[in-house]
Each structure stands twice: as structure tokens, then as C-alpha cells.
Amino acid sequence: MEKAIAKHRFSLKVLTLNIFLRPPFVKTNSSDHKNPRLNYFIQNCMQSYDLICLQEMFASFSSRKEKLKKAAREMGFFYMAESPNPGWLEGSLVDGGLLVLSKYPIVQTDFETYSDSMDTDSLSQKGCLYTQVSVDTKTFHVFSTHMQASYSTSNFQKYRSYRNVRRTQLQEIRRFMDHKASEKGTVLLLGDLNIDARAESKPRVFSEDIDYQDEYAESMSILSGEGRVKLRDIMRERYGESPSTYGRVDEKGQPLERVLTAPRVQNSDESIDYVLLFGEIEEGTQIDFEQTEVVPFYVENQPFTQMSDHAGLQALFYW
């Protein structure tokens, strides 16, 4: 994957990944293989990147995040930002699971806690993590998040409630971005939005959803401030469609990942992870689409076949 980087004078290679390292005792199938997957990520994946945005890298009740941070420093990731540990009076059992690792200076950071969440997501202090990263003469305003998930339900109102919570979170992200990214620079939103951009091509979940609107289109409208801010979906631009990142399938529709993913969603074929670019990219900065792609992180000779239940997304910016 290093085919083009040498031709650039300066570059920033970015990874966003839901690394699926939940607190102890939480598992999906027989095992989440948390420790060996973390070790594999440290030994085989991290060094290829300059900026890493992780979701579900939880600190609560575990030393895994500290292990990762220590290894990251040894690799040159001297700058870090993370979602805070919730206080006892804040109503959340665990932190938000967000971690940003950078080989370049993080000159500013902030965290916005979402006002609403539901079901098991409410146990985590979900929010949006902001980092301002300085690379050479360029500034990157990086927002990383993990939004409300939809869980299997036969209740139509509950199904709609998941979407309503995400709508509120999107509005809060837009306000947060307006507040933090007022200076010049390249503005990015990375992470697991739990909004399936491929849903329009699938059957309706509930036939009574007569006022159904495309959630992807609505979400992009909210994030753009109803068209006030130019918005580019980099992966959709790269592939001509929204690529699958979760419950990915082969050409026969068979699941590509079975060890970590729950059976009911192993072939769900969802595009829920994003690299979004807002406004005009900073003058002189370009995107190398040869190295902007989905990264499945397939693994051999391990009890797991993929680094996470999600694929990662990487993007290369250069000038």
C-alpha cells in the first residue's frame, strides 16, 4: 500500500477504525479475542499511518488502552487525544471509546458529549472528539465520533427512535464543528456514524414506514448545515458508491467475517464508517485516491480472520 507516498513532499496518512475493543466480559460470539487482536494491531498495522482515529477503544475496566498508548509513543505517536472518563455523577458507566494518535502536533483538543443516547449505548459517554493537528504549514481540524447504533427490534417506534437519536447527535456535531473549526484548514469528520449509506438499495425494515426518508441523504444535509457548507463523502467519491465496511460479503453474498460479528448481521453489507470532508480543502492540499480506500485488515494464522468486525478506512492527503 506504499505505492505513491514517495512522490509527495509532505503527506498525512489517516486511518479511522472501529477497533471493537469493548470492556472486559463483553463478547459477541465465543470470544472477541481482544488481547491478540490488540497485539496484532500494534505489531502489524499502526506504523503505516500518521494519524489514527479509533472507536470502541475503551479504557474503562481495562488496561488495553494504556498498553496501546505506550506502544504508540514508542512508534512516534507522541501526540494523543481521547474521550474523557465519565465522572460518577455523569450517568455513564464507561468512557466514549474514542482515541486519536498522531505523529504530528495536536495543538488543540475538545470533547462534546451527546445529549441523548439509548439502550446499551447510554452506558457509554458518547460524543465527538475534536483535534486540531498541525502538519508542516497545514492545519487539519479532525472530528472523530461513534454515534448511536440501531439494534434488532420488532418495534417500529423503537426503530424510529434510534434514528431520532442519531439525528440529534448529527445536529450537535454540526454545532460543534461551527464552534471549533472557524480557522483555516482542512475539516474532516471520521468514524462510525451507524448510518447505513447502502440502505436505499435494501428492502424496507418496516412496511408501515410510509414517511420514510433516506437517512444517508438526510444526514448529509444536516451535517452540511442544510447545504450551507460544502460536503464531500470521500469514500463514495473514491468508489462511485458507498463501500461496505460492516457485515461485508463476497460476490456470492457470503459473509467475509464470522468470528467477531453476530450471526444476524454477518451479511448485512452496511456502509456505516465515514471519511467526510467539509468546505474547501486547504489550498495546495490534495487527496491521493490511490491510497484512499477500505482496509479490511485480513489476518492469517490467528483465531480471528479480521482485525475488527469493521473494516478500516484510510485516506492520504498530500501537498
LUMMI-850146 format. One line per 3 residues: number of its first residue (from 1); their letters; for each residue x, y, z of C-alpha. Coordinates in Angstrom, 3 decimals. Each point is the difference from the previous one (the first is absolute). Layout:
NUM> A> X/Y/Z; ...
//
This chain:
1> MEK> 0.000/0.000/0.000; 3.016/2.313/-0.146; -0.201/0.390/-3.753
4> AIA> -0.310/3.817/-0.194; 1.208/1.554/3.217; 3.579/0.616/-1.184
7> KHR> -1.106/2.476/-2.673; -1.436/2.430/2.557; 2.070/2.672/1.709
10> FSL> -2.251/-0.051/3.069; -2.882/-2.320/0.778; -2.391/-1.049/2.744
13> KVL> -1.232/-3.583/-0.105; -3.146/-0.412/2.086; -1.770/-3.102/1.308
16> TLN> -3.422/-0.219/1.605; -0.983/-3.347/1.520; -2.595/-1.318/2.399
19> IFL> 2.485/-2.313/1.690; -2.693/-1.893/1.964; 1.873/-0.156/3.308
22> RPP> -2.859/0.171/2.466; 0.334/-0.270/3.798; 0.757/-3.372/1.608
25> FVK> -2.705/-2.668/0.198; -1.819/1.431/-3.051; 0.098/-2.313/-2.999
28> TNS> -2.052/-0.790/-3.092; 0.739/-3.625/-0.872; 2.233/-2.464/1.861
31> SDH> 2.764/2.603/0.349; 0.894/3.493/-1.220; 3.715/-0.935/0.100
34> KNP> 0.699/3.460/1.393; 3.596/-0.408/1.130; 1.362/-1.797/-3.080
37> RLN> -1.782/2.478/-2.276; 1.492/2.947/1.862; 3.454/-1.576/-0.229
40> YFI> -0.458/-0.611/-3.722; -1.082/3.597/-0.578; 3.045/1.323/1.850
43> QNC> 2.442/-2.295/-1.759; -1.382/0.053/-3.540; -2.277/2.971/-0.684
46> MQS> 0.818/3.213/1.835; 3.353/0.984/-1.435; -1.411/0.555/-3.502
49> YDL> -1.936/3.086/1.142; 0.621/3.550/1.204; -3.406/0.587/1.612
52> ICL> -2.204/-2.751/1.438; -3.587/0.545/1.172; -1.392/-2.958/1.933
55> QEM> -3.489/-0.739/1.237; -0.896/-2.625/2.634; 3.471/0.292/1.519
58> FAS> -1.389/0.007/3.516; 2.068/0.845/3.068; -2.534/-0.892/2.697
61> FSS> 0.764/-3.164/1.995; 2.938/-0.873/-2.272; 3.688/0.811/-0.486
64> RKE> -0.140/-0.569/-3.773; -0.183/3.673/-0.913; 3.039/0.789/2.131
67> KLK> 1.876/-2.865/-1.658; -0.873/1.393/-3.415; 1.014/3.543/0.966
70> KAA> 3.351/-1.219/1.312; 0.679/-1.914/-3.219; -1.113/3.008/-2.048
73> REM> 2.523/2.291/1.709; 2.765/-2.475/-0.806; -1.029/0.232/-3.678
76> GFF> 0.080/3.794/-0.071; -3.624/0.799/0.765; 0.965/2.627/2.582
79> YMA> -3.328/1.872/-0.167; -3.286/-1.457/1.224; -3.571/0.956/0.828
82> ESP> -2.784/-2.107/1.452; -3.553/0.132/1.234; -0.009/0.684/3.758
85> NPG> -0.798/-2.445/2.753; -3.505/0.791/1.264; -0.422/1.251/3.543
88> WLE> -2.166/-1.898/2.442; -2.776/2.558/-0.313; -0.058/0.111/-3.803
91> GSL> -2.191/-3.072/-0.452; 2.302/-2.049/-2.242; 1.636/-3.256/1.038
94> VDG> 2.863/0.099/-2.523; 1.870/2.558/-2.097; -0.815/0.815/-3.619
97> GLL> 2.681/-2.288/-1.454; 1.559/2.671/-2.233; 3.769/0.289/-0.411
100> VLS> 2.057/2.083/-2.444; 3.712/-0.723/-0.489; 2.162/2.419/-1.984
103> KYP> 3.622/0.207/-1.093; -0.548/3.742/-0.499; -0.824/2.620/2.640
106> IVQ> -3.541/0.162/1.338; -0.261/3.689/0.848; -3.581/-0.019/1.269
109> TDF> -2.507/-2.587/1.147; -3.558/-0.052/1.361; -2.833/-2.453/0.594
112> ETY> -3.741/0.511/-0.408; -2.235/-2.470/1.847; -3.210/-0.902/-1.801
115> SDS> -3.179/0.999/1.788; -1.874/-3.169/-0.926; 0.603/-3.736/-0.410
118> MDT> -1.995/-3.156/0.640; 0.242/-3.694/0.906; 3.531/-1.290/0.666
121> DSL> 1.467/3.050/-1.734; -1.122/2.075/2.971; 2.526/-1.864/2.176
124> SQK> 2.779/1.733/-1.946; 0.738/3.729/0.060; -0.451/0.394/-3.740
127> GCL> 1.095/3.191/-1.673; 2.205/1.649/-2.587; 3.750/0.442/0.512
130> YTQ> 1.704/2.987/-1.639; 3.710/0.296/-0.727; 1.786/2.748/-1.871
133> VSV> 3.068/-1.550/-1.613; 2.887/2.048/-1.392; 2.042/-1.561/-2.833
136> DTK> 2.693/2.123/-1.599; -1.880/3.204/-0.938; -3.389/-1.750/-0.160
139> TFH> -2.791/-0.213/2.557; -2.424/-2.923/0.296; -3.161/0.343/2.081
142> VFS> -0.823/-3.633/0.786; -3.293/-1.065/1.582; -0.313/-3.652/1.015
145> THM> -3.181/-1.657/1.242; -1.985/-3.169/0.620; -3.722/0.653/-0.218
148> QAS> -3.112/-1.805/1.226; -0.435/-3.516/-1.371; -3.235/-1.666/-1.124
151> YST> -0.728/-3.300/1.711; -2.247/-2.780/-1.248; -3.604/0.699/0.952
154> SNF> -3.512/-0.870/-1.144; -1.299/3.263/1.452; -0.412/2.639/-2.687
157> QKY> 0.012/2.928/2.435; 3.226/-1.190/1.579; 1.517/-0.408/-3.451
160> RSY> -0.892/3.615/-0.765; 1.353/1.127/3.381; 3.494/-1.178/-0.912
163> RNV> -0.109/2.222/-3.048; -1.367/2.944/1.982; 2.915/-0.280/2.438
166> RRT> 2.482/-0.027/-2.883; -1.710/3.050/-1.473; 0.516/1.870/3.276
169> QLQ> 3.638/-1.090/0.141; 0.588/1.193/-3.571; -1.412/3.407/0.883
172> EIR> 2.336/0.181/2.985; 2.977/-0.934/-2.181; -0.881/2.797/-2.436
175> RFM> -0.153/2.575/2.818; 3.251/-1.322/1.473; 1.724/0.281/-3.366
178> DHK> -1.240/3.565/-0.475; 1.451/0.882/3.388; 3.388/-1.708/-0.289
181> ASE> 1.000/0.121/-3.680; -0.238/3.745/-0.572; 3.646/0.371/-1.068
184> KGT> 1.428/-0.926/-3.387; 0.858/-3.624/-0.640; -1.377/-3.314/-1.213
187> VLL> -3.070/-1.135/1.959; -0.672/-3.738/0.350; -2.606/-2.141/1.751
190> LGD> 1.132/-3.605/0.468; -1.512/-2.985/1.706; -2.887/-2.398/0.431
193> LNI> -3.204/1.997/-0.558; -2.226/-3.117/0.050; -1.844/1.399/-3.031
196> DAR> -0.170/-2.574/-2.780; 0.661/1.850/-3.256; -0.980/-3.167/-1.890
199> AES> -3.465/-0.241/1.586; -1.791/1.524/-2.996; 0.793/-3.105/-2.060
202> KPR> -1.485/-2.350/2.609; -3.599/-0.953/0.900; -1.769/2.168/2.567
205> VFS> 0.403/-1.299/3.540; -3.630/0.926/0.834; -2.764/0.217/-2.608
208> EDI> -1.873/2.563/2.122; 2.865/2.449/-0.415; -2.091/2.007/-2.487
211> DYQ> 1.811/3.299/0.600; 3.392/-1.637/-0.460; 2.860/2.269/-1.013
214> DEY> 3.460/-1.064/-1.069; 1.972/0.311/3.260; 3.288/0.457/-1.817
217> AES> -1.321/2.924/-2.056; -1.628/1.586/3.034; 3.177/-0.415/2.041
220> MSI> 2.203/1.599/-2.629; -2.443/2.903/-0.146; 0.176/0.505/3.779
223> LSG> 3.784/-0.199/0.041; 0.275/2.491/-2.850; -2.183/2.459/1.903
226> EGR> -2.812/-0.509/-2.532; 2.417/0.677/-2.842; 1.755/2.945/1.635
229> VKL> 3.331/-1.877/0.089; 1.405/-2.011/-2.890; 0.238/-3.684/0.938
232> RDI> 1.892/-2.814/-1.734; -0.373/-3.680/0.858; 3.536/-1.078/-0.861
235> MRE> -0.625/-3.755/-0.140; -3.111/0.379/-2.153; 2.033/2.294/-2.248
238> RYG> 2.811/-2.560/-0.116; -2.152/-3.027/-0.871; -2.978/1.587/-1.769
241> ESP> -2.217/-1.493/2.710; 0.102/-0.392/3.765; 2.260/-3.002/0.694
244> STY> -0.974/-2.645/2.509; 1.890/0.212/3.304; -2.029/-2.278/2.297
247> GRV> -1.610/-3.384/-0.617; 1.954/-0.098/-3.250; -0.749/-2.749/-2.497
250> DEK> 1.723/-1.676/-2.948; -1.311/-0.063/-3.582; -2.376/-2.847/0.948
253> GQP> -1.435/1.896/2.955; 1.828/-2.118/2.565; 1.418/1.649/3.159
256> LER> 3.677/0.945/-0.046; 0.211/0.158/3.805; -1.624/-2.536/2.353
259> VLT> 2.172/-0.100/3.129; -0.724/3.426/1.486; -3.298/0.960/-1.631
262> APR> -3.382/-1.111/1.337; -1.633/-2.580/-2.325; -3.064/2.171/-0.705
265> VQN> 2.137/2.755/-1.571; 2.852/-1.986/-1.559; -1.335/0.706/-3.496
268> SDE> -1.683/3.350/0.688; 2.348/1.706/-2.510; -0.081/3.439/1.645
271> SID> 1.897/3.213/-0.688; 0.090/1.625/3.439; 3.597/1.306/0.253
274> YVL> 0.902/3.339/-1.563; 2.660/2.452/-1.092; -1.813/3.304/-0.621
277> LFG> 1.620/3.216/-1.202; -1.636/3.364/0.737; 0.452/3.257/-1.868
280> EIE> 2.938/0.546/-2.293; 3.099/-2.081/0.607; 2.879/2.237/1.110
283> EGT> 1.735/1.648/-2.932; 2.740/-2.175/-1.462; -1.258/-3.181/1.713
286> QID> -1.209/-2.907/-2.112; -1.352/-3.513/0.540; 1.914/-2.992/-1.358
289> FEQ> -2.872/-2.267/-1.024; 2.396/-2.872/-0.746; 0.565/-0.285/3.747
292> TEV> -3.481/1.033/1.134; -1.929/-3.234/0.476; -1.702/-2.593/2.168
295> VPF> 2.523/-2.036/2.000; -1.474/-3.339/1.200; 3.088/-0.938/2.058
298> YVE> -0.297/-3.694/-0.822; 2.040/-2.220/2.304; 1.558/-3.432/-0.482
301> NQP> 1.104/-2.635/2.509; -2.058/1.504/2.827; -3.237/-1.102/1.719
304> FTQ> -1.650/3.018/-1.690; -0.049/0.751/-3.731; -0.326/3.798/0.101
307> MSD> 1.428/2.657/2.344; -3.480/1.201/0.961; -3.624/-0.637/-0.870
310> HAG> 0.296/3.243/-2.008; 2.315/0.723/-2.892; 2.146/3.087/0.344
313> LQA> 0.121/3.001/-2.317; 3.217/1.744/-0.978; 0.551/3.293/-1.809
316> LFY> 3.205/1.660/-1.151; 0.280/3.801/-0.176; 3.065/1.556/-1.611
319> W> 1.504/3.312/-1.098
//
